Each structure stands twice: as C-alpha cells, then as structure tokens.
Amino acid sequence: TVYKNPVVGGRLLFISSVNDGPVTSWGGGIEIPKEYTVLQESQLQQEENGEGIQSVKKLQRAALVFQGDKAPNHISYLSENVNDAMLSFLSPLLPLTNALGIPVLDFDKYEKSRDSVVTGKVLKPLISSFLAGGVP
C-alpha cells in the first residue's frame, strides 16, 4: 500500500508509550515521521511557567512518546476513577490471565503502576493546549 504523506490532514497530536502492550507486541517500536515535533515528557513536567505547554498551541504535528521502564501504558491515559472501576470488574480474572500469559489490554500492568494521576498531570495540559491552538 502506498500512502500519501501525510496520511491524515490537519493538526495532529500523537501520544504513545514504549510500555504500551499493543505497541510492544508489534515488534517494530515507534517511528515518528520527520514532520512531527517530538516533545519530551521531562521538558513538559519541568516548565513551571507553562511556556513549554503554551508553545504546543503553535504546532501542527506533535508527538509525545513516554520513555523508560516506568513509562505509562494506554490504560494510564484514562482517569483514575474509570480505571478503578474497570480493575474492580477485571481483577478476578487477572491472576488467571497472568498465569496463562494472556495480556489483558495492559490492565495487569496498570494494576501494579496505578499511574493515571501522574500521567494526567502531563497529558491534560498538553492536550488542552494543543486543542486550544486549533481554535481561530
């Protein structure tokens, strides 16, 4: 299949993680196209005056890939309340799925990390600022 570059038109914010089960199961890693500005999580967290977040408003294509062993997974992007509700529903199955080596959409990872609040402190201002930049 031949794709036009870019495949998707308009502004685009790409968020992913090296600790995301669907990404790691592909086996190819994450490759960001050259027309994207790659954002660094550490830079977004350290900018107390908000300048780093505000600069995202001007970007047409931006990507944030959480890095490291303690990087969140896609379940961590949801609110803590939502994740707690889903975990309470799935928790009886997790010991069995872990024993059988069956991934459960990373809920097994999230059960250990419980990092929705920390992840949200990075994502909420980032997404809000990016979306605000698209308003004329």
Contact map, one row per residue, 1 for C-alpha under 8 A:
1110000000000000000000000000000000000000000000000000000000000000000000000000000000000000000000000000000000000000000000000000000000000000
1111000000000000000000000000000000000000000000000000000000000000000000000000000000000000000000000000000000000000000000000000000000000000
1111111000000000000000000000000000000000000000000000000000000000000000000000000000000000000000000000000000000000000000000000000000000000
0111111000000000000000000000000000000000000000000000000000000000000000000000000000000000000000000000000000000000000000000000000000000000
0011111000000000000000000000000000000000000000000000000000000000000000000000000000000000000000000000000000000000000000000000000000000000
0011111110000000000000000000000000000000000000000000000000000000000000000000000000000000000000000000000000000000000000000000000000000000
0011111110000000000000000000000000000000000000000000000000000000000000000000000000000000000000000000000000000000000000000000000000000000
0000011111000000000000000000000000000000000000000000000000000000000000000000000000000000000000000000000000000000000000000000000000000000
0000011111100000000000000000000000000000000000000000000000000000000000000000000000000000000000000000000000000000000000000000000000000000
0000000111110000000000000000000000000000000000000000000000010000000000000000000000000000000000000000000000000000000000000000000000000000
0000000011111000000000000000000000000000000000000000000000111000000000000000000000000000000000000000000000000000000000000000000000000100
0000000001111100000000000000000000000000000000000000000000011100000000000000000000000000000000000000000000000000000000000000000000000000
0000000000111110000000000000000000000000000000000000000000001111000000000000000000000000000000000000000000000000000000000000001001000000
0000000000011111000000000000000000000000000000000000000000001111000000000000000000000000000000000000000000000000000000000000000000000000
0000000000001111100000000000000000000000000000000000000000000011110000000000000000000000000000000000000000000000000000000000000000000000
0000000000000111110100000000000000000000000000000000000000000001110000001100000000000000000000000000000000000000000000000000000000000000
0000000000000011111100100000000000000000000000000000000000000000111000111100000000000000000000000000000000000000000000000000000000000000
0000000000000001111100110000110000000000000000000000000000000000111100101000000000000000000000000000000000000000000000000000000000000000
0000000000000000111110110000000000000000000000000000000000000000011111111000000000000000000000000000000000000000000000000000000000000000
0000000000000001111111110000000000000000000000000000000000000000000000011100000000000000000000000000000001000000000000000000000000000000
0000000000000000001111111000000000000000000000000000000000000000000000001000000000000000000000000000001011000000000000000000000000000000
0000000000000000000111111100000000000000000000000000000000000000000000000000000000000000000000000000000010000000000000000000000000000000
0000000000000000111111111111110000000000000000000000000000000000000000000000000000000000000000000000000000000000000000000000000000000000
0000000000000000011111111111100000000000000000000000000000000000000000000000000000000000000000000000000000000000000000000000000000000000
0000000000000000000011111110000000000000000000000000000000000000000000000000000000000000000000000000000000000000000000000000000000000000
0000000000000000000001111111100000000000000000000000000000000000000000000000000000000000000000000000000000000000000000000000000000000000
0000000000000000000000111111100000000000000000000000000000000000000000000000000000000000000000000000000000000000000000000000000000000000
0000000000000000000000110111110000000000000000000000000000000000000000000000000000000000000000000000000000000000000000000000000000000000
0000000000000000010000110111111000000000000000000000000000000000000000000000000000000000000000000000000000000000000000000000000000000000
0000000000000000010000100001111100000000000000000000000000000000000000000000000000000000000000000000000000000000000000000000000000000000
0000000000000000000000000000111110000000000000000000000000000000000000000000000000000000000000000000000000000000000000000000000000000000
0000000000000000000000000000011111010100000000000000000000000010000000000000000000000000000000000000000000000000000000000000000000000000
0000000000000000000000000000001111110000000000000000000000000000000000000000000000000000000000000000000000000000000000000000000000000000
0000000000000000000000000000000111111000000000000000000000000000000000000000000000000000000000000000000000000000000000000000000000000000
0000000000000000000000000000000011111000000000000000000000001000000000000000000000000000000000000000000000000000000000000000000000000000
0000000000000000000000000000000111111100000000000000000000011110000000000000000000000000000000000000000000000000000000000000000000000000
0000000000000000000000000000000001111110000000000000000000101110000000000000000000000000000000000000000000000000000000000000000000000000
0000000000000000000000000000000100011111000000000000000000000111100000000000000000000000000000000000000000000000000000000000000000000000
0000000000000000000000000000000000001111101100000000000000000111100000000000000000000000000000000000000000000000000000000000000000000000
0000000000000000000000000000000000000111111100000000000000000001100000000000000000000000000000000000000000000000000000000000000000000000
0000000000000000000000000000000000000011111110000000000000000001110000000000000000000000000000000000000000000000000000000100000000000000
0000000000000000000000000000000000000001111111000000000000000000000000000000000000000000000000000000000000000000000000000000000000000000
0000000000000000000000000000000000000011111111100001000000000000000000000000000000000000000000000000000000000000000000000000000000000000
0000000000000000000000000000000000000011111111100001100000000000000000000000000000000000000000000000000000000000000000000100010000000000
0000000000000000000000000000000000000000111111110000000000000000000000000000000000000000000000000000000000000000000000000100000000000000
0000000000000000000000000000000000000000011111110000000000000000000000000000000000000000000000000000000000000000000000000000000000000000
0000000000000000000000000000000000000000001111111111100000000000000000000000000000000000000000000000000000000000000000000000000000000000
0000000000000000000000000000000000000000000011111110000000000000000000000000000000000000000000000000000000000000000000000000000000000000
0000000000000000000000000000000000000000000000111110000000000000000000000000000000000000000000000000000000000000000000000000000000000000
0000000000000000000000000000000000000000000000111111110000000000000000000000000000000000000000000000000000000000000000000000000000000000
0000000000000000000000000000000000000000000000111111111000000000000000000000000000000000000000000000000000000000000000000000000000000000
0000000000000000000000000000000000000000001100100111111100000000000000000000000000000000000000000000000000000000000000000000000000000000
0000000000000000000000000000000000000000000100100111111110000000000000000000000000000000000000000000000000000000000000000000110010000000
0000000000000000000000000000000000000000000000000111111110000000000000000000000000000000000000000000000000000000000000000000000010000000
0000000000000000000000000000000000000000000000000011111111100000000000000000000000000000000000000000000000000000000000000000000000000000
0000000000000000000000000000000000000000000000000001111111100100000000000000000000000000000000000000000000000000000000000000010011001000
0000000000000000000000000000000000000000000000000000111111100000000000000000000000000000000000000000000000000000000000000000000011111100
0000000000000000000000000000000000000000000000000000001111110000000000000000000000000000000000000000000000000000000000000000000001001000
0000000000100000000000000000000000001000000000000000001111111100000000000000000000000000000000000000000000000000000000000000000001001000
0000000001110000000000000000000000010000000000000000000001111100000000000000000000000000000000000000000000000000000000000000000000000000
0000000000111100000000000000000000111000000000000000000000111110000000000000000000000000000000000000000000000000000000000000000000000000
0000000000011100000000000000000000011110000000000000000100111111000000000000000000000000000000000000000000000000000000000000000000000000
0000000000001110000000000000000100011110000000000000000000001111100000000000000000000000000000000000000000000000000000000000000000000000
0000000000001111000000000000000000000111100000000000000000000111110000000000000000000000000000000000000000000000000000000000000000000000
0000000000000011110000000000000000000111100000000000000000000011111000000000000000000000000000000000000000000000000000000000000000000000
0000000000000011111000000000000000000000100000000000000000000001111100110000000000000000000000000000000000000000000000000000000000000000
0000000000000000111000000000000000000000000000000000000000000000111111100000000000000000000000000000000000000000000000000000000000000000
0000000000000000011000000000000000000000000000000000000000000000011111100000000000000000000000000000000000000000000000000000000000000000
0000000000000000001000000000000000000000000000000000000000000000001111100000000000000000000000000000000000000000000000000000000000000000
0000000000000000001000000000000000000000000000000000000000000000001111110000000000000000000000000000000000000000000000000000000000000000
0000000000000000111000000000000000000000000000000000000000000000011111111000000000000000000000000000000000000000000000000000000000000000
0000000000000000101100000000000000000000000000000000000000000000010001111111100000000000000000000000000000000000101000100000000000000000
0000000000000001111110000000000000000000000000000000000000000000000000111111100000000000000000000000000001001100000000000000000000000000
0000000000000001100100000000000000000000000000000000000000000000000000011111110000000000000000000000000001000000000000000000000000000000
0000000000000000000000000000000000000000000000000000000000000000000000011111110000100000000000000000000011100100000100000000000000000000
0000000000000000000000000000000000000000000000000000000000000000000000011111111100100000000000000000000000000100011100110000000000000000
0000000000000000000000000000000000000000000000000000000000000000000000011111111000000000000000000000000000000000000100110010000000000000
0000000000000000000000000000000000000000000000000000000000000000000000000111111101100000000000000000000000000000000100010000000000000000
0000000000000000000000000000000000000000000000000000000000000000000000000001111111100000000000000000000000000000000110010000000000000000
0000000000000000000000000000000000000000000000000000000000000000000000000001011111110000000000000000000000000000010110000000000000000000
0000000000000000000000000000000000000000000000000000000000000000000000000000001111111000000000000000000000000000000000000000000000000000
0000000000000000000000000000000000000000000000000000000000000000000000000000011111111100000000000000000000000000000000000000000000000000
0000000000000000000000000000000000000000000000000000000000000000000000000011011111111110000000000000000000000000000100000000000000000000
0000000000000000000000000000000000000000000000000000000000000000000000000000000111111111000000000000000000000000000000000000000000000000
0000000000000000000000000000000000000000000000000000000000000000000000000000000011111111100000000000000000000000000000000000000000000000
0000000000000000000000000000000000000000000000000000000000000000000000000000000001111111110000000000000000000000000000000000000000000000
0000000000000000000000000000000000000000000000000000000000000000000000000000000000111111111000000000000000100010000000000000000000000000
0000000000000000000000000000000000000000000000000000000000000000000000000000000000011111111100000000000000000000000000000000000000000000
0000000000000000000000000000000000000000000000000000000000000000000000000000000000001111111100000000000000000000000000000000000000000000
0000000000000000000000000000000000000000000000000000000000000000000000000000000000000111111111000000000000000000000000000000000000000000
0000000000000000000000000000000000000000000000000000000000000000000000000000000000000011111111100000000000000000000000000000000000000000
0000000000000000000000000000000000000000000000000000000000000000000000000000000000000001111111100000000000000000000000000000000000000000
0000000000000000000000000000000000000000000000000000000000000000000000000000000000000000011111111000000000000000000000000000000000000000
0000000000000000000000000000000000000000000000000000000000000000000000000000000000000000011111111100000100010000000000000000000000000000
0000000000000000000000000000000000000000000000000000000000000000000000000000000000000000001111111110000000000000000000000000000000000000
0000000000000000000000000000000000000000000000000000000000000000000000000000000000000000000011111111000000000000000000000000000000000000
0000000000000000000000000000000000000000000000000000000000000000000000000000000000000000000011111111111100000000000000000000000000000000
0000000000000000000000000000000000000000000000000000000000000000000000000000000000000000000001111111111000010000000000000000000000000000
0000000000000000000000000000000000000000000000000000000000000000000000000000000000000000000000111111110000000000000000000000000000000000
0000000000000000000000000000000000000000000000000000000000000000000000000000000000000000000000011111110000000000000000000000000000000000
0000000000000000000000000000000000000000000000000000000000000000000000000000000000000000000000001111111000000000000000000000000000000000
0000000000000000000000000000000000000000000000000000000000000000000000000000000000000000000000001111111100000000000000000000000000000000
0000000000000000000010000000000000000000000000000000000000000000000000000000000000000000000000001100111111010000000000000000000000000000
0000000000000000000000000000000000000000000000000000000000000000000000000000000000000000000001001000011111110000000000000000000000000000
0000000000000000000011000000000000000000000000000000000000000000000000000010000000000000000000000000001111110000000000000000000000000000
0000000000000000000110000000000000000000000000000000000000000000000000001110000000000000000000000000001111111100000000000000000000000000
0000000000000000000000000000000000000000000000000000000000000000000000000010000000000010000000000000000111111110000000000000000000000000
0000000000000000000000000000000000000000000000000000000000000000000000000000000000000000000001000100001111111111000000000000000000000000
0000000000000000000000000000000000000000000000000000000000000000000000001000000000000000000000000000000001111111100000000000000000000000
0000000000000000000000000000000000000000000000000000000000000000000000001011000000000000000000000000000001111111111000000000000000000000
0000000000000000000000000000000000000000000000000000000000000000000000000000000000000010000000000000000000111111110000000000000000000000
0000000000000000000000000000000000000000000000000000000000000000000000000000000000000000000000000000000000011111110000000000000000000000
0000000000000000000000000000000000000000000000000000000000000000000000010000000000000000000000000000000000001111111000000000000000000000
0000000000000000000000000000000000000000000000000000000000000000000000000001000100000000000000000000000000000111111100000000000000000000
0000000000000000000000000000000000000000000000000000000000000000000000010001000000000000000000000000000000000100111111100000000000000000
0000000000000000000000000000000000000000000000000000000000000000000000000011111100100000000000000000000000000000011111110000000000000000
0000000000000000000000000000000000000000000000000000000000000000000000000000001100000000000000000000000000000000001111111000000000000000
0000000000000000000000000000000000000000000000000000000000000000000000000000000000000000000000000000000000000000001111111100000000000000
0000000000000000000000000000000000000000000000000000000000000000000000010001100000000000000000000000000000000000001111111110000000000000
0000000000000000000000000000000000000000000000000000000000000000000000000001111000000000000000000000000000000000000111111111000000000000
0000000000000000000000000000000000000000000000000000000000000000000000000000000000000000000000000000000000000000000011111111100000000000
0000000000000000000000000000000000000000100110000000000000000000000000000000000000000000000000000000000000000000000001111111110000000000
0000000000000000000000000000000000000000000000000000000000000000000000000000100000000000000000000000000000000000000000111111111000000000
0000000000000000000000000000000000000000000000000000000000000000000000000000000000000000000000000000000000000000000000011111111100000000
0000000000000000000000000000000000000000000000000000100000000000000000000000000000000000000000000000000000000000000000001111111110000000
0000000000000000000000000000000000000000000100000000100100000000000000000000000000000000000000000000000000000000000000000111111111000000
0000000000001000000000000000000000000000000000000000000000000000000000000000000000000000000000000000000000000000000000000011111111100000
0000000000000000000000000000000000000000000000000000000000000000000000000000000000000000000000000000000000000000000000000001111111110000
0000000000000000000000000000000000000000000000000000110110000000000000000000000000000000000000000000000000000000000000000000111111111000
0000000000001000000000000000000000000000000000000000000111100000000000000000000000000000000000000000000000000000000000000000011111111100
0000000000000000000000000000000000000000000000000000000010000000000000000000000000000000000000000000000000000000000000000000001111111110
0000000000000000000000000000000000000000000000000000000010000000000000000000000000000000000000000000000000000000000000000000000111111110
0000000000000000000000000000000000000000000000000000000111100000000000000000000000000000000000000000000000000000000000000000000011111111
0000000000100000000000000000000000000000000000000000000010000000000000000000000000000000000000000000000000000000000000000000000001111111
0000000000000000000000000000000000000000000000000000000000000000000000000000000000000000000000000000000000000000000000000000000000111111
0000000000000000000000000000000000000000000000000000000000000000000000000000000000000000000000000000000000000000000000000000000000001111
